[in-house]
């Protein structure tokens, strides 16, 4: 009995230790997810505050930290790629984004894939973050990828941030970045995929909330404090916020600077709008002028086409008339060869008459053709045929007539 009790106690202790390890690992994973989301929220707020005074580019430490945080979030508990030999090779979050964000309209996935200076998968993912921020579509990309739950489950393990409740918070946080104008160079050192992204937690350990965002952050920090431990209260989040005269003066000064900046941007946009309206009116007038020129040229081309068709018809008629005259000349030459040698003079006379007819035909105004009619062709054809018939028939009559026989 004693041995049984000892074995039962040891088994219960082993089970308790296993349950304790699992609960500890689950708590650590929850703390890690919560810390990453909290730091990402702080980095977004820092970017928004910094964008009011300067342009955000690759040299901005706030952006570099934000890019590292987002890369860590998207790489959290990412599954590896299993090879043919059963080994699991590491994978970048770009493999997931490339598949899950294909449904985004006018996406930049193909452009990133075709970049020449970006070869590794990690570098392509970093280039995608920069391009999506410049296009102001990063939140849309993340939301579309998270809605494709089947693909997300295929790429991530259980306990990943993108599979938890924090994913919806991430898409909402990134929506505020659409108000910032980013300017990045896609050939810089930030795209080097040989080094992993490192987060600098120092600015967030000393993070102080500004007066502009204190009201909105109180509820968020209260929610985070209540989710971290059941015993914590909203008052334990941090020290009470006290505003003195200097803080009010600084706040008014910042508001005045923002107002002046907004006023300058408003004047610039109005001037740009007037310039674009003038350019548009000029383009419309030029378009009308070009359309009128095109119509006039089309009309002139139609008239020229009709004239050319008429000229072609006239030339075809003249060609037929010349062919008939050539046939008549051939018949006359054949008739001359069939006559006696003594009557060659008469045949020469008939050939001269025929040549004169042809010369007269060539000198007629109908051969000018391009501006005259061809009504005289038929008369010349009939005249030529009549004369040729007379000349062809006269030798026979002269040979058979007894009055012309020599005495």
FIDO-568792 format. One record per residue (C-alpha): residue in one letter; x, y, z. Coordinates in steps of 0.02 Angstrom, whole numbers, padded with zeros to 5 digits, always signed. Each point is the difference from the previous one (the first is absolute). Example, Ala and Ser with C-alpha at 12.3 -4.5 7.8 and 13.67 -1.06 7.14 Angstrom:
residues 2
A+00615-00225+00390S+00069+00172-00033
END
This chain:
residues 407
X+00000+00000+00000X+00141+00116+00044X+00086-00028-00166X-00161+00034-00092X-00024+00163+00091X+00177+00053-00038X-00022-00040-00185X-00165+00093-00007X+00076+00152+00083X+00148+00002-00120X-00116-00015-00150X-00106+00144+00060X+00155+00104+00030X+00063-00037-00178X-00169+00047-00073X-00002+00159+00101X+00172+00048-00060X-00053-00030-00182X-00156+00105+00022X+00103+00135+00082X+00122+00007-00144X-00140+00010-00127X-00085+00140+00094X+00164+00092+00019X+00039-00015-00185X-00176+00057-00046X+00017+00150+00115X+00169+00045-00072X-00072-00011-00177X-00145+00113+00051X+00120+00125+00078X+00106-00001-00157X-00150+00031-00111X-00064+00140+00112X+00170+00083+00008X+00022-00002-00188X-00174+00075-00028X+00031+00133+00134X+00168+00049-00072X-00076+00005-00175X-00134+00120+00063X+00131+00112+00078X+00105-00001-00159X-00150+00049-00107X-00038+00146+00116X+00182+00053-00004X-00001-00002-00190X-00158+00105-00007X+00072+00128+00120X+00166+00008-00093X-00086+00021-00170X-00068+00169+00057X+00174+00075+00001X+00103-00096-00129X-00013-00121-00144X+00010-00184+00044X+00131-00093-00103X+00129-00139+00019X+00109+00107+00112X-00137+00022+00130X+00035-00109+00155X-00186-00004+00039X-00038-00082-00166X+00143-00124+00014X-00065-00054+00169X-00177-00014-00065X+00056-00106-00148X+00095-00115+00118X-00152-00018+00114X-00118-00038-00146X+00123-00127-00068X+00007-00085+00171X-00190-00004+00010X-00021-00076-00173X+00139-00125+00036X-00070-00053+00169X-00019-00191+00004X+00016-00011-00188X+00013-00179-00061X+00155-00057-00092X+00002-00075-00173X+00017-00189-00002X+00123-00064-00130X+00000-00165-00094X+00114-00079+00131X-00117+00045+00143X+00103+00145+00066X-00083+00165+00042X+00084+00154-00073X-00037+00176+00067X-00126+00104-00093X-00030+00187-00015X-00166+00088+00023X+00010+00054-00183X-00049-00178-00050X-00163+00023+00095X-00033+00178-00061X+00033-00050-00181X-00137-00133+00007X-00127+00084+00115X+00001+00174-00080X-00029-00051-00180X-00182+00052+00014X+00041+00182+00038X-00047+00109-00148X+00149+00081-00087X+00122-00087+00117X+00188+00019-00010X+00042-00185+00019X+00056-00024-00181X+00104+00160+00006X+00091-00060+00154X+00031-00171-00077X+00076+00080-00156X+00119+00118+00091X+00178-00031-00058X+00095+00064+00152X-00106-00101+00123X+00037-00186-00002X-00031-00077+00171X-00173-00033+00071X+00033+00106+00156X+00056+00148-00107X-00157-00013-00106X-00106+00004+00157X+00088+00158+00059X-00023+00079-00172X-00185-00045+00008X-00020+00091+00167X+00075+00159-00074X-00101-00007-00161X-00162-00034+00094X+00032+00149+00114X+00035+00115-00148X-00159-00063-00084X-00097+00023+00165X-00067-00178-00015X+00093-00091+00141X-00157-00018+00106X-00097-00065-00150X+00134-00131-00036X+00001-00061+00181X-00190-00006+00010X-00014-00098-00162X+00133-00124+00057X-00084-00026+00169X-00168-00033-00082X+00077-00144-00095X-00003-00110+00155X+00036-00161-00095X+00164+00067-00069X+00046+00076+00168X-00024-00166+00087X+00108-00084-00131X+00147+00117+00031X-00009+00031+00190X+00000-00110+00153X-00123+00009+00144X+00030+00149+00113X+00058+00117-00139X-00051+00182+00011X-00086-00004-00170X-00110-00145+00061X-00051+00083+00164X-00111+00143+00051X+00146+00120-00015X-00007-00013-00190X-00155+00111-00011X+00085+00129+00110X+00152-00003-00116X-00104+00042-00154X-00085+00144+00092X+00167+00071+00060X+00076+00001-00173X-00148+00098-00069X+00067+00160+00079X+00158-00010-00107X-00101+00046-00155X+00010+00182+00054X+00190+00003-00015X+00096+00035-00161X+00147-00120-00002X+00151+00014-00113X+00114-00151-00018X+00143-00057-00111X-00018-00182-00049X+00187-00019-00028X+00064+00042+00172X+00079-00101+00139X-00168-00026+00086X-00046-00133-00128X+00150-00108+00041X-00074-00169+00041X+00158-00072+00077X-00030+00078+00171X-00156-00028+00106X-00106+00144+00061X+00045+00060+00175X-00123+00099+00106X+00061+00143+00107X-00109+00000+00157X+00088+00148+00080X-00117+00138-00066X-00152-00097+00060X+00068-00035+00173X+00008+00190+00021X-00156+00035-00098X-00097+00153+00056X-00170+00035-00069X-00030+00169-00077X-00149+00106+00044X-00073-00027-00173X-00016-00188+00021X-00025-00020+00188X-00189-00013-00009X+00003-00136-00133X+00141-00097+00082X-00079-00010+00172X-00131-00123-00057X+00126-00104-00095X+00121-00009+00146X-00144-00040+00117X-00049-00145-00112X+00179-00065-00007X+00019+00014+00189X-00161-00096+00032X+00048-00138-00122X+00175-00019+00076X-00058-00044+00175X-00169-00012+00084X+00058+00093+00153X+00064+00152-00094X-00105+00158-00010X-00001+00145-00124X+00084+00110+00132X+00152-00114-00001X+00038+00036-00180X+00112+00147+00034X+00016+00161+00097X-00139+00128-00011X+00016+00125-00140X+00023+00176+00066X+00002+00150-00116X+00074+00164+00054X+00011+00169-00087X+00153-00047-00101X-00081-00156-00066X-00153+00101-00054X+00114+00126-00084X+00092-00139-00092X-00163-00076-00053X-00062+00166-00070X+00164+00024-00089X-00012-00171-00083X-00180+00032-00051X+00051+00167-00075X+00141-00082-00098X-00118-00133-00065X-00126+00135-00049X+00133+00099-00095X+00060-00157-00087X-00178-00046-00047X-00033+00176-00063X+00156-00005-00109X-00050-00169-00069X-00175+00067-00036X+00071+00148-00099X+00116-00115-00095X-00141-00119-00044X-00113+00143-00056X+00136+00071-00112X+00034-00174-00069X-00186-00022-00034X-00010+00163-00096X+00152-00048-00102X-00074-00170-00042X-00166+00081-00049X+00089+00117-00121X+00097-00145-00073X-00161-00098-00018X-00088+00143-00093X+00149+00018-00117X+00002-00186-00032X-00187+00003-00040X+00021+00142-00126X+00148-00087-00081X-00099-00159-00009X-00143+00088-00090X+00121+00079-00123X+00081-00167-00037X-00170-00083-00025X-00049+00136-00125X+00163-00025-00093X-00028-00186-00006X-00176+00024-00071X+00065+00120-00133X+00140-00118-00049X-00123-00146-00011X-00112+00101-00115X+00147+00050-00110X+00058-00180-00009X-00173-00058-00053X-00004+00129-00140X+00173-00050-00059X-00051-00182+00004X-00153+00034-00109X+00105+00099-00124X+00129-00139-00010X-00135-00130-00028X-00072+00105-00142X+00174+00020-00077X+00028-00188+00011X-00164-00033-00093X+00048+00122-00137X+00172-00077-00018X-00077-00173-00013X-00115+00060-00141X+00147+00077-00092X+00099-00160+00019X-00143-00099-00078X-00007+00122-00147X+00187-00017-00028X-00014-00188+00001X-00136+00007-00134X+00109+00113-00108X+00146-00122+00018X-00111-00142-00059X-00055+00103-00151X+00181+00039-00043X+00042-00185+00009X-00144-00043-00119X+00059+00133-00124X+00176-00071+00001X-00067-00174-00031X-00105+00061-00145X+00151+00086-00077X+00102-00160+00003X-00141-00096-00087X-00007+00122-00149X+00106-00007-00160X+00167+00088-00007X-00065+00118-00131X-00129+00068+00118X+00121+00037+00142X-00014+00185-00037X-00185-00004+00035X+00035-00097+00160X+00128+00132+00049X-00129+00133-00030X-00124-00092+00110X+00133-00018+00137X+00037+00186-00012X-00185+00036+00016X-00010-00114+00152X+00152+00082+00080X-00076+00169-00029X-00158-00060+00086X+00104-00063+00148X+00097+00162+00007X-00162+00094-00003X-00060-00112+00141X+00153+00039+00103X-00022+00186-00027X-00182-00001+00056X-00045+00088+00160X-00073-00162+00069X+00178-00062+00033X+00022+00140+00126X-00127-00105+00098X+00029+00068+00175X-00121+00144-00026X-00096-00041-00161X-00128-00127-00057X+00027-00147-00117X-00155+00019-00106X+00105+00022-00156X+00081-00172+00015X-00149-00091-00071X-00011+00116-00149X+00184-00024-00038X-00019-00188+00018X-00146+00000-00121X+00091+00115-00120X+00156-00106+00004X-00097-00160-00026X-00096+00077-00145X+00157+00061-00087X+00090-00162+00027X-00144-00097-00075X-00003+00114-00152X+00185-00021-00026X-00009-00185+00021X-00141-00021-00124X+00063+00118-00136X+00142-00111-00067X-00119-00139-00040X-00116+00117-00092X+00143+00072-00099X+00065-00173-00048X-00169-00063-00060X-00048+00156-00096X+00026-00025-00190X+00019+00182-00029X+00163+00005+00098X+00083-00144-00088X+00153+00049-00105X-00020+00005-00183
END
